[in-house]
Amino acid sequence: MTNIRHAIPSDLRGILEITNHEIVNGTAFWMTIPRTYQEQVQWFEAREKAGYPVFVAVDEAQKVLGFASYGSFRAYDGYKYTVEHSVYVSPHAQGKGLGKALLKDLISYAQNHKVHAMIAAITDGNTASIRLHEWFGFKHSGVLPQTGIKFDKWLDLLFMYKILTADD
């Protein structure tokens, strides 16, 4: 049985393991140098200080199987009701609905905290992530070609969005 809950400091090694696996092996995270534990702590503390959520999917033994979070889309105050989010699931736990469970809770949290729009920045061609977002009603809004590079290959960035609140 899997449980979705707010992350706590003892979850950070599990989050770091998932993050660094994607950094080393995948193209969803556009970094090439694995994070240190201290960098993961700083990320978590910055999220907490800003009031942004970090959710984890954990098994019965409290092992982190996936995580989701959001932060500011851009630093300017005109974007204060728009967030950019991420959802990552451990490779051995993929295909079991954890991404859906995490994103569902993240969307619900955002709706309850006056977020107007959620943005997903997805490596174009990441079919699993694109389908996950489409399942929740995210719309395609454009592709920025060759905006990143990893493994000596140019990557295109797909933006998807979901409006959470009606216009006032």
Backbone as CSV, one residue per row, in Angstrom:
resi,resn,N_x,N_y,N_z,CA_x,CA_y,CA_z,C_x,C_y,C_z
1,MET,0.844,-1.192,0.000,0.000,0.000,0.000,0.882,1.246,0.000
2,THR,0.508,2.198,-0.804,1.259,3.445,-0.921,0.474,4.572,-0.281
3,ASN,1.200,5.488,0.329,0.608,6.642,0.983,1.235,7.908,0.397
4,ILE,0.406,8.921,0.159,0.903,10.233,-0.279,0.811,11.156,0.925
5,ARG,1.913,11.845,1.220,1.928,12.760,2.361,2.940,13.867,2.110
6,HIS,2.881,14.887,2.980,3.889,15.955,2.907,5.250,15.375,3.285
7,ALA,6.274,15.795,2.580,7.622,15.321,2.853,8.121,15.868,4.182
8,ILE,8.988,15.103,4.799,9.669,15.498,6.030,11.167,15.342,5.789
9,PRO,11.997,15.967,6.626,13.447,15.904,6.372,14.004,14.493,6.187
10,SER,13.460,13.511,6.861,13.983,12.151,6.705,13.687,11.561,5.317
11,ASP,12.836,12.208,4.526,12.537,11.766,3.155,13.563,12.247,2.137
12,LEU,14.435,13.159,2.549,15.298,13.825,1.575,16.296,12.894,0.904
13,ARG,16.779,11.884,1.584,17.705,10.944,0.930,16.980,10.172,-0.178
14,GLY,15.727,9.804,0.055,14.947,9.127,-0.975,14.651,10.029,-2.158
15,ILE,14.314,11.283,-1.882,14.086,12.259,-2.954,15.378,12.456,-3.747
16,LEU,16.495,12.555,-3.024,17.797,12.739,-3.677,18.145,11.543,-4.567
17,GLU,17.848,10.351,-4.116,18.128,9.151,-4.910,17.356,9.175,-6.229
18,ILE,16.078,9.542,-6.165,15.257,9.624,-7.385,15.765,10.737,-8.293
19,THR,16.058,11.886,-7.704,16.558,13.032,-8.470,17.860,12.684,-9.177
20,ASN,18.806,12.140,-8.430,20.111,11.853,-9.024,20.044,10.731,-10.056
21,HIS,19.155,9.775,-9.870,18.985,8.745,-10.899,18.545,9.391,-12.211
22,GLU,17.598,10.321,-12.124,17.120,10.992,-13.344,18.204,11.891,-13.938
23,ILE,18.959,12.583,-13.088,20.038,13.438,-13.590,21.054,12.606,-14.365
24,VAL,21.437,11.457,-13.832,22.469,10.623,-14.440,21.961,9.855,-15.657
25,ASN,20.698,9.417,-15.619,20.208,8.488,-16.636,19.143,9.015,-17.584
26,GLY,18.477,10.091,-17.234,17.331,10.520,-18.020,17.443,11.918,-18.571
27,THR,16.406,12.320,-19.291,16.370,13.669,-19.870,15.225,14.511,-19.323
28,ALA,14.530,14.026,-18.299,13.453,14.825,-17.721,14.001,15.941,-16.838
29,PHE,15.163,15.738,-16.260,15.803,16.720,-15.382,17.018,17.246,-16.127
30,TRP,17.005,18.517,-16.498,18.047,19.062,-17.359,19.254,19.536,-16.555
31,MET,19.787,18.661,-15.748,21.039,18.880,-15.044,21.950,17.720,-15.414
32,THR,23.254,17.921,-15.311,24.196,16.847,-15.628,25.036,16.445,-14.426
33,ILE,25.065,17.269,-13.402,25.860,16.983,-12.208,24.903,16.596,-11.083
34,PRO,25.045,15.393,-10.530,24.164,14.975,-9.435,24.203,15.961,-8.266
35,ARG,23.080,16.076,-7.602,22.977,16.949,-6.424,23.650,16.287,-5.227
36,THR,24.133,17.122,-4.333,24.630,16.629,-3.053,23.468,16.608,-2.068
37,TYR,23.651,15.909,-0.984,22.619,15.886,0.052,22.368,17.306,0.555
38,GLN,23.416,18.089,0.752,23.242,19.455,1.251,22.439,20.302,0.262
39,GLU,22.659,20.137,-1.028,21.873,20.862,-2.027,20.401,20.453,-1.956
40,GLN,20.138,19.160,-1.700,18.753,18.702,-1.578,18.094,19.302,-0.342
41,VAL,18.843,19.396,0.748,18.332,20.033,1.977,18.005,21.496,1.702
42,GLN,18.891,22.196,1.012,18.658,23.610,0.696,17.419,23.774,-0.179
43,TRP,17.230,22.887,-1.152,16.037,22.919,-2.010,14.789,22.760,-1.153
44,PHE,14.794,21.775,-0.275,13.644,21.496,0.581,13.354,22.676,1.514
45,GLU,14.382,23.205,2.135,14.197,24.341,3.049,13.683,25.570,2.314
46,ALA,14.146,25.790,1.095,13.659,26.927,0.299,12.183,26.748,-0.040
47,ARG,11.786,25.535,-0.382,10.374,25.250,-0.664,9.527,25.525,0.576
48,GLU,9.968,25.003,1.713,9.223,25.205,2.963,9.113,26.685,3.306
49,LYS,10.208,27.403,3.205,10.228,28.842,3.542,9.267,29.622,2.646
50,ALA,9.181,29.244,1.377,8.310,29.942,0.427,6.856,29.480,0.527
51,GLY,6.599,28.448,1.322,5.234,27.938,1.467,4.819,27.000,0.352
52,TYR,5.788,26.440,-0.362,5.491,25.516,-1.446,5.491,24.077,-0.934
53,PRO,4.608,23.248,-1.464,4.517,21.871,-0.983,5.571,20.955,-1.597
54,VAL,5.897,19.930,-0.852,6.662,18.801,-1.366,5.917,17.561,-0.871
55,PHE,5.369,16.802,-1.801,4.661,15.573,-1.461,5.535,14.381,-1.805
56,VAL,5.399,13.329,-1.028,6.086,12.080,-1.333,5.077,10.947,-1.376
57,ALA,5.363,9.978,-2.214,4.651,8.702,-2.207,5.582,7.737,-1.492
58,VAL,5.086,7.101,-0.425,5.909,6.189,0.361,5.216,4.842,0.493
59,ASP,6.032,3.800,0.651,5.474,2.472,0.892,5.269,2.263,2.398
60,GLU,4.905,1.049,2.784,4.623,0.750,4.193,5.825,1.003,5.087
61,ALA,7.023,0.835,4.553,8.254,1.049,5.317,8.711,2.509,5.264
62,GLN,7.892,3.387,4.665,8.181,4.822,4.509,9.317,5.091,3.520
63,LYS,9.587,4.140,2.629,10.572,4.372,1.567,9.935,5.257,0.507
64,VAL,10.647,6.286,0.111,10.146,7.224,-0.896,10.165,6.560,-2.264
65,LEU,8.987,6.531,-2.898,8.828,5.948,-4.230,8.673,7.010,-5.306
66,GLY,8.331,8.225,-4.889,8.144,9.321,-5.825,7.930,10.602,-5.052
67,PHE,8.026,11.724,-5.770,7.771,13.009,-5.118,7.243,14.007,-6.142
68,ALA,6.586,15.026,-5.614,6.038,16.101,-6.455,6.123,17.400,-5.686
69,SER,6.337,18.463,-6.409,6.422,19.775,-5.777,6.119,20.852,-6.810
70,TYR,5.928,22.053,-6.322,5.892,23.193,-7.226,6.585,24.379,-6.590
71,GLY,6.948,25.307,-7.451,7.600,26.542,-7.030,7.185,27.646,-7.971
72,SER,7.790,28.788,-7.796,7.411,29.924,-8.634,7.748,29.640,-10.090
73,PHE,6.879,30.115,-10.960,7.109,29.972,-12.396,8.199,30.934,-12.836
74,ARG,8.072,32.165,-12.421,9.076,33.193,-12.667,9.129,34.063,-11.431
75,ALA,10.209,34.774,-11.244,10.449,35.511,-10.003,9.637,36.807,-9.867
76,TYR,9.064,37.309,-10.930,8.370,38.596,-10.872,7.012,38.467,-10.198
77,ASP,6.599,39.512,-9.489,5.352,39.452,-8.705,4.107,39.286,-9.566
78,GLY,4.175,39.634,-10.825,3.033,39.433,-11.712,2.709,37.959,-11.957
79,TYR,3.642,37.083,-11.607,3.449,35.636,-11.773,3.087,34.946,-10.460
80,LYS,2.719,35.707,-9.436,2.563,35.130,-8.095,1.469,34.074,-7.976
81,TYR,0.554,33.998,-8.940,-0.506,32.985,-8.889,-0.280,31.843,-9.889
82,THR,0.940,31.802,-10.449,1.301,30.758,-11.404,2.497,29.997,-10.848
83,VAL,2.427,28.668,-10.929,3.523,27.841,-10.435,3.969,26.861,-11.515
84,GLU,5.217,26.437,-11.408,5.742,25.374,-12.247,5.972,24.172,-11.338
85,HIS,5.538,23.019,-11.794,5.603,21.840,-10.929,6.426,20.719,-11.556
86,SER,6.748,19.748,-10.701,7.491,18.560,-11.126,6.925,17.345,-10.423
87,VAL,6.943,16.227,-11.118,6.542,14.936,-10.565,7.589,13.919,-11.011
88,TYR,8.173,13.212,-10.053,9.167,12.183,-10.359,8.827,10.915,-9.595
89,VAL,8.942,9.780,-10.263,8.683,8.485,-9.649,9.913,7.606,-9.867
90,SER,10.296,6.889,-8.821,11.421,5.974,-8.897,11.202,4.973,-10.037
91,PRO,12.248,4.640,-10.776,12.081,3.719,-11.910,11.394,2.406,-11.542
92,HIS,11.690,1.846,-10.384,11.085,0.563,-10.017,9.634,0.693,-9.568
93,ALA,9.149,1.928,-9.407,7.767,2.139,-8.974,6.898,2.741,-10.076
94,GLN,7.452,2.929,-11.268,6.691,3.531,-12.362,5.636,2.570,-12.880
95,GLY,4.570,3.139,-13.445,3.510,2.343,-14.038,2.504,1.804,-13.037
96,LYS,2.544,2.317,-11.812,1.646,1.837,-10.761,0.668,2.914,-10.284
97,GLY,0.598,4.022,-11.015,-0.345,5.077,-10.659,0.175,6.093,-9.665
98,LEU,1.437,6.023,-9.298,1.974,6.966,-8.316,2.052,8.390,-8.862
99,GLY,2.415,8.515,-10.140,2.457,9.848,-10.745,1.093,10.509,-10.702
100,LYS,0.048,9.747,-11.016,-1.319,10.278,-10.960,-1.694,10.678,-9.541
101,ALA,-1.374,9.830,-8.576,-1.717,10.129,-7.184,-0.991,11.384,-6.698
102,LEU,0.277,11.502,-7.040,1.044,12.678,-6.632,0.520,13.949,-7.292
103,LEU,0.281,13.888,-8.612,-0.193,15.083,-9.316,-1.591,15.471,-8.852
104,LYS,-2.435,14.497,-8.578,-3.780,14.789,-8.074,-3.698,15.578,-6.770
105,ASP,-2.877,15.133,-5.831,-2.738,15.835,-4.556,-2.099,17.204,-4.738
106,LEU,-1.154,17.309,-5.666,-0.501,18.594,-5.914,-1.493,19.599,-6.485
107,ILE,-2.322,19.160,-7.428,-3.345,20.047,-8.001,-4.335,20.474,-6.926
108,SER,-4.780,19.555,-6.118,-5.723,19.869,-5.044,-5.122,20.880,-4.073
109,TYR,-3.876,20.673,-3.705,-3.195,21.604,-2.805,-3.125,22.995,-3.442
110,ALA,-2.753,23.036,-4.706,-2.645,24.317,-5.412,-3.994,25.031,-5.450
111,GLN,-5.066,24.295,-5.737,-6.401,24.902,-5.773,-6.779,25.487,-4.416
112,ASN,-6.386,24.831,-3.352,-6.701,25.307,-2.003,-5.774,26.418,-1.527
113,HIS,-4.753,26.739,-2.314,-3.802,27.783,-1.933,-3.726,28.894,-2.978
114,LYS,-4.837,29.134,-3.631,-5.019,30.283,-4.530,-4.078,30.318,-5.726
115,VAL,-3.646,29.145,-6.173,-2.870,29.081,-7.409,-3.862,29.146,-8.559
116,HIS,-3.586,30.005,-9.515,-4.474,30.168,-10.665,-4.080,29.250,-11.819
117,ALA,-2.771,29.115,-12.061,-2.309,28.313,-13.199,-1.105,27.479,-12.802
118,MET,-1.100,26.241,-13.307,0.048,25.358,-13.133,0.693,25.132,-14.486
119,ILE,2.018,25.191,-14.507,2.789,25.024,-15.729,3.635,23.762,-15.601
120,ALA,3.638,22.962,-16.649,4.533,21.818,-16.750,5.519,22.091,-17.879
121,ALA,6.790,21.992,-17.585,7.840,22.121,-18.597,8.407,20.717,-18.785
122,ILE,8.115,20.108,-19.925,8.374,18.692,-20.157,9.305,18.531,-21.357
123,THR,10.281,17.649,-21.231,11.110,17.318,-22.382,10.196,16.746,-23.463
124,ASP,10.168,17.412,-24.621,9.294,16.947,-25.691,9.672,15.522,-26.057
125,GLY,8.666,14.681,-26.140,8.901,13.276,-26.408,8.788,12.402,-25.167
126,ASN,8.673,13.021,-23.989,8.473,12.258,-22.753,6.997,11.868,-22.686
127,THR,6.668,10.801,-23.387,5.281,10.385,-23.572,4.558,10.145,-22.255
128,ALA,5.214,9.513,-21.296,4.556,9.218,-20.014,4.141,10.500,-19.309
129,SER,5.012,11.478,-19.277,4.689,12.740,-18.608,3.619,13.509,-19.374
130,ILE,3.709,13.513,-20.679,2.711,14.215,-21.490,1.333,13.595,-21.272
131,ARG,1.241,12.281,-21.310,-0.049,11.603,-21.096,-0.582,11.841,-19.688
132,LEU,0.300,11.821,-18.705,-0.120,12.101,-17.332,-0.779,13.472,-17.251
133,HIS,-0.156,14.454,-17.823,-0.703,15.814,-17.764,-1.977,15.950,-18.582
134,GLU,-2.024,15.306,-19.727,-3.265,15.330,-20.515,-4.405,14.697,-19.733
135,TRP,-4.145,13.630,-18.995,-5.164,12.950,-18.199,-5.802,13.909,-17.195
136,PHE,-5.007,14.861,-16.691,-5.515,15.847,-15.733,-6.016,17.124,-16.409
137,GLY,-6.097,17.131,-17.722,-6.648,18.277,-18.429,-5.665,19.377,-18.759
138,PHE,-4.372,19.120,-18.641,-3.387,20.123,-19.041,-3.418,20.249,-20.556
139,LYS,-3.246,21.458,-21.039,-3.261,21.755,-22.470,-1.850,22.053,-22.963
140,HIS,-1.579,21.660,-24.197,-0.303,21.990,-24.829,-0.304,23.476,-25.163
141,SER,0.818,24.149,-24.902,0.865,25.568,-25.236,2.049,25.941,-26.108
142,GLY,2.905,25.005,-26.397,3.996,25.315,-27.314,5.261,24.558,-26.993
143,VAL,6.142,24.522,-27.988,7.430,23.851,-27.846,8.526,24.854,-28.167
144,LEU,9.522,24.904,-27.298,10.717,25.703,-27.550,11.798,24.736,-28.035
145,PRO,12.155,24.822,-29.314,13.107,23.854,-29.861,14.537,24.112,-29.372
146,GLN,15.255,23.026,-29.174,16.680,23.053,-28.874,17.040,24.040,-27.761
147,THR,16.289,23.999,-26.673,16.551,24.913,-25.559,17.432,24.310,-24.482
148,GLY,17.700,23.016,-24.569,18.573,22.360,-23.604,19.405,21.309,-24.301
149,ILE,20.443,20.886,-23.604,21.296,19.842,-24.170,21.666,18.871,-23.051
150,LYS,21.632,17.599,-23.396,22.023,16.560,-22.456,22.420,15.334,-23.270
151,PHE,23.442,14.645,-22.815,23.969,13.474,-23.522,24.320,13.833,-24.974
152,ASP,24.837,15.057,-25.160,25.255,15.548,-26.489,24.106,15.609,-27.479
153,LYS,22.903,15.799,-26.989,21.728,15.880,-27.860,20.904,17.108,-27.455
154,TRP,20.474,17.873,-28.459,19.597,19.007,-28.189,18.215,18.506,-27.764
155,LEU,17.635,19.180,-26.792,16.321,18.813,-26.278,15.333,19.950,-26.508
156,ASP,14.120,19.581,-26.855,13.037,20.544,-27.025,12.202,20.564,-25.755
157,LEU,11.700,21.744,-25.407,10.924,21.920,-24.185,9.461,22.181,-24.521
158,LEU,8.604,21.272,-24.076,7.160,21.393,-24.265,6.548,22.040,-23.024
159,PHE,5.741,23.059,-23.222,5.001,23.668,-22.117,3.556,23.196,-22.162
160,MET,3.045,22.816,-20.994,1.632,22.483,-20.826,1.130,23.287,-19.632
161,TYR,-0.165,23.595,-19.634,-0.727,24.413,-18.563,-2.097,23.915,-18.185
162,LYS,-2.471,24.269,-16.980,-3.831,24.004,-16.498,-4.272,25.210,-15.685
163,ILE,-5.416,25.790,-16.045,-6.011,26.883,-15.283,-6.846,26.255,-14.174
164,LEU,-6.577,26.639,-12.936,-7.241,26.022,-11.797,-8.435,26.802,-11.277
165,THR,-8.435,28.108,-11.502,-9.535,28.934,-10.995,-10.178,29.704,-12.124
166,ALA,-11.439,29.990,-11.987,-12.141,30.802,-12.983,-11.707,32.246,-12.856
167,ASP,-11.749,32.974,-13.969,-11.417,34.406,-13.913,-12.404,35.119,-13.019
168,ASP,-11.880,36.088,-12.267,-12.753,36.901,-11.378,-13.476,37.958,-12.167
